[in-house]
């Protein structure tokens, strides 16, 4: 497991924190994360708790990303209703669960103005993440995207905050045009993403793109910087090889895995309530497999 910040007791009245070990571990995972973006394509799945993070590591994935929606659902809330303090605790839990690089779904930075984004990005970096994303979704119905100039300043502020921490954490700039129902999502993404790249984003992301032409256009517009593609239920027919051939470097699934789990749960629960049948329970995971995996982890042996 990745080392956490250690506490040493020199006297009953004095506690000091040794940050060196934690900082060293973060530099290593950031370097590993950056290397993954240099060539080829990799899948970065999205766990929503410690258990799912551990299982994804067990399967051999090389990096993980949090999902704001997946975590919010575990709290019985809608996406966007989790506070920054709660999200930071959650991100740290995922970071500390495995030695893998973790990219934080940091939504819009939990602030409108660049100064607020910078302050909050510093807090996110301090959790030990290898990367984080900042999106341009305002959360408002009347004006769903930040004005382009402000959106650019927000990316610059996030970049400056990361650089001041000296961590080289990977910054992903997100254009939410598809997700907010923009009239011309591809045009908006192609207008904004290159500007985000020029303003300091290391990776570019426009969740909602689904056709080969859209993906190829985005890759070309921001080249040579890497592009993240969201694959979920709406474009599940895509294959890894198809996406990689288009030049996409990173694939994430957002809330896709969480929704798949919720789908199985809902179907089984409805069948029990409506039909009095427990048939779908036979499709569940085997407790023996999970007990074995988690027992190894708690005994200090993750392999």
C-alpha positions in Angstrom: 0.0 0.0 0.0 1.1 3.6 -0.5 2.5 5.1 2.7 0.2 7.6 4.5 1.5 10.6 6.4 3.1 9.3 9.5 2.8 10.8 13.0 5.7 10.6 15.4 5.3 11.4 19.1 8.3 13.1 20.6 6.5 14.0 23.8 3.0 14.0 25.2 2.7 17.6 24.2 4.3 17.6 20.7 3.2 16.0 17.5 5.0 16.6 14.2 4.2 15.3 10.7 6.9 13.8 8.5 5.8 14.7 5.0 8.8 13.4 3.2 7.6 9.8 2.8 4.2 10.9 1.6 5.7 13.4 -0.9 8.1 10.8 -2.2 5.3 8.3 -2.8 3.3 11.0 -4.7 6.2 11.9 -6.9 6.6 8.2 -7.9 3.0 7.7 -8.8 2.8 11.0 -10.7 5.9 9.9 -12.7 4.2 6.6 -13.4 0.9 8.3 -14.4 2.7 10.7 -16.8 4.5 7.8 -18.4 1.2 6.1 -19.1 0.2 9.1 -21.1 3.3 9.2 -23.3 2.3 6.5 -25.8 -0.3 3.9 -26.6 -3.7 3.7 -24.8 -4.7 2.6 -21.3 -8.0 2.1 -19.4 -8.4 4.0 -16.2 -11.6 2.5 -14.5 -13.5 4.4 -11.8 -14.0 2.7 -8.4 -16.4 4.3 -6.0 -15.1 2.9 -2.7 -12.1 1.2 -1.2 -13.3 -2.3 -2.0 -13.9 -1.6 -5.7 -10.5 0.1 -5.9 -8.8 -2.9 -4.5 -10.5 -5.3 -6.9 -9.6 -3.2 -9.9 -6.0 -3.2 -8.8 -6.3 -7.0 -8.4 -7.4 -7.3 -12.0 -4.2 -5.5 -13.2 -5.3 -2.0 -14.2 -2.5 0.5 -14.1 -4.3 3.5 -12.9 -7.7 4.5 -11.3 -10.0 7.5 -11.3 -12.6 8.5 -8.8 -16.2 9.1 -9.9 -18.1 12.0 -8.4 -21.5 10.4 -9.3 -20.5 6.9 -8.1 -19.5 8.2 -4.7 -22.5 10.5 -4.4 -24.8 7.5 -5.0 -23.2 5.7 -2.1 -24.2 8.6 0.1 -27.8 8.7 -1.2 -27.2 12.0 -3.0 -27.3 13.2 -6.6 -24.1 13.9 -8.4 -22.8 17.4 -7.4 -24.4 17.3 -3.9 -21.3 16.1 -2.1 -19.3 18.8 -0.3 -15.7 19.5 -1.1 -14.7 18.3 2.4 -16.5 15.0 1.9 -15.0 14.6 -1.5 -11.4 15.2 -0.3 -11.8 12.5 2.4 -13.1 10.1 -0.3 -10.3 10.9 -2.7 -7.7 10.3 0.0 -9.3 7.0 0.9 -9.0 5.8 -2.8 -5.5 7.1 -3.0 -4.4 5.3 0.1 -6.2 2.0 -0.8 -3.7 1.0 -3.5 -0.3 2.0 -4.9 -1.8 2.8 -8.2 -1.9 6.4 -9.6 -5.3 8.0 -8.9 -7.0 10.7 -11.0 -9.5 12.8 -9.0 -12.8 13.7 -10.6 -12.7 17.2 -9.0 -15.7 18.5 -10.9 -15.5 22.3 -11.4 -13.0 22.7 -8.6 -15.8 23.6 -6.1 -15.5 27.3 -6.8 -16.4 29.7 -9.6 -13.5 32.1 -9.5 -9.9 31.2 -10.4 -8.6 32.0 -6.9 -11.1 29.6 -5.3 -10.2 26.9 -7.8 -6.5 27.3 -7.0 -7.1 27.0 -3.3 -9.2 23.9 -3.7 -6.8 22.3 -6.2 -4.0 22.6 -3.6 -6.2 20.7 -1.1 -6.8 18.0 -3.7 -3.1 17.7 -4.6 -2.4 17.2 -0.9 -4.5 14.0 -0.8 -1.7 12.3 -2.9 -3.4 12.2 -6.2 -1.5 11.7 -9.4 -4.0 13.7 -11.5 -7.2 15.7 -11.3 -9.7 17.2 -13.7 -11.3 20.6 -13.8 -14.5 21.0 -15.9 -16.3 24.1 -17.3 -19.8 23.1 -16.1 -21.3 25.9 -14.0 -24.1 23.7 -12.6 -26.6 26.4 -13.7 -29.5 25.7 -16.0 -29.5 29.3 -17.5 -25.8 29.3 -18.2 -24.4 25.8 -18.1 -20.8 26.6 -19.2 -18.5 29.2 -17.8 -17.6 31.9 -20.3 -14.7 30.8 -22.3 -12.3 33.4 -20.9 -13.2 32.5 -17.4 -12.9 28.8 -18.1 -9.4 29.4 -19.4 -8.4 31.4 -16.3 -9.7 28.6 -14.1 -7.5 26.1 -15.9 -4.5 28.5 -15.5 -5.3 28.8 -11.8 -5.4 25.1 -11.4 -2.1 24.7 -13.3 -0.4 27.4 -11.1 -1.6 25.7 -7.9 -0.2 22.3 -9.1 3.1 23.9 -10.1 3.4 25.7 -6.8 3.1 22.4 -5.0 6.0 21.0 -7.1 4.2 17.7 -7.7 3.7 17.7 -11.5 0.2 16.2 -10.9 -1.5 15.7 -14.3 -4.1 18.3 -15.0 -7.1 17.3 -17.2 -9.1 20.1 -18.8 -12.7 19.0 -19.4 -15.3 20.6 -21.7 -18.8 19.6 -20.7 -20.5 20.7 -23.9 -22.1 17.3 -24.6 -23.2 16.7 -21.0 -25.0 20.1 -20.7 -26.8 19.8 -23.9 -24.9 22.4 -25.9 -26.4 23.1 -29.4 -23.1 22.3 -31.1 -21.0 20.2 -28.6 -18.3 19.2 -31.0 -17.8 22.8 -32.2 -17.7 24.1 -28.6 -15.2 21.3 -27.6 -12.9 22.0 -30.5 -13.0 25.7 -29.7 -12.2 25.3 -26.0 -10.0 22.2 -25.6 -7.0 23.7 -27.5 -7.3 26.8 -25.3 -7.3 24.6 -22.2 -4.2 22.8 -23.5 -2.4 26.1 -24.1 -3.4 27.2 -20.6 -1.7 24.3 -18.9 -3.9 21.2 -19.1 -1.8 18.1 -19.7 -4.7 16.0 -20.9 -8.0 17.0 -22.6 -11.4 15.5 -22.1 -14.9 16.1 -23.6 -17.2 13.5 -22.1 -20.1 12.6 -24.4 -18.2 12.2 -27.7 -19.3 9.0 -29.3 -18.5 8.8 -33.0 -15.1 8.1 -34.6 -15.2 11.4 -36.4 -15.8 13.3 -33.2 -13.0 11.5 -31.4 -10.5 11.9 -34.2 -11.3 15.6 -34.5 -10.6 16.1 -30.8 -7.4 14.2 -30.9 -6.2 16.2 -33.9 -7.2 19.5 -32.3 -5.1 19.1 -29.2 -2.2 17.0 -30.5 0.3 16.1 -29.3 -1.4 16.3 -25.9 -3.3 13.2 -24.8 -7.0 12.8 -24.9 -9.2 11.0 -22.4 -12.4 9.3 -23.8 -15.4 8.4 -21.6 -16.9 5.1 -22.5 -20.2 4.2 -20.8 -23.6 2.9 -21.6 -24.2 5.5 -24.4 -21.2 4.3 -26.4 -20.5 0.9 -25.0 -20.2 -0.6 -28.5 -16.8 0.9 -28.9 -13.8 -1.4 -28.4 -10.4 -0.7 -26.9 -8.7 -1.3 -30.2 -11.0 1.0 -32.2 -10.5 3.8 -29.7 -6.7 3.3 -29.5 -6.5 3.4 -33.4 -8.0 6.9 -33.3 -5.2 8.1 -31.2 -7.0 8.3 -27.8 -4.5 7.8 -25.0 -6.7 7.3 -22.0 -10.1 5.7 -21.5 -12.3 6.1 -18.4 -15.7 4.8 -17.6 -17.0 7.5 -15.3 -20.0 6.2 -13.3 -20.4 3.3 -15.7 -19.2 0.6 -13.3 -21.2 2.1 -10.4 -24.3 2.2 -12.6 -23.7 -1.4 -13.7 -23.6 -2.5 -10.0 -26.7 -0.4 -9.3 -28.4 -2.0 -12.3 -27.8 -5.5 -10.9 -28.9 -4.5 -7.4 -32.1 -2.8 -8.7 -33.0 -5.8 -10.9 -32.5 -8.3 -8.1 -34.3 -6.1 -5.5 -37.3 -5.5 -7.7 -37.6 -9.2 -8.5 -37.7 -10.0 -4.8 -40.3 -7.3 -4.0 -42.5 -7.8 -7.1 -42.3 -11.6 -7.7 -41.1 -13.0 -4.5 -38.2 -14.6 -6.5 -34.6 -14.7 -5.4 -33.3 -16.1 -8.7 -31.1 -13.2 -9.6 -29.0 -13.6 -6.4 -27.3 -16.6 -8.0 -25.5 -14.2 -10.3 -23.8 -12.4 -7.5 -20.1 -12.3 -6.8 -18.6 -15.1 -4.6 -18.0 -14.1 -1.0 -15.1 -16.5 -0.8 -13.3 -14.7 -3.6 -13.8 -11.3 -2.0 -12.9 -12.6 1.5 -9.7 -14.1 0.1 -8.7 -10.8 -1.6 -9.5 -8.5 1.3 -7.9 -10.8 3.9 -4.6 -10.7 1.9 -4.9 -7.0 1.9 -5.5 -6.6 5.6 -2.7 -9.1 6.4 -0.3 -6.8 4.5 0.0 -8.8 1.3 -1.9 -7.4 -1.7 -0.4 -9.8 -4.3 
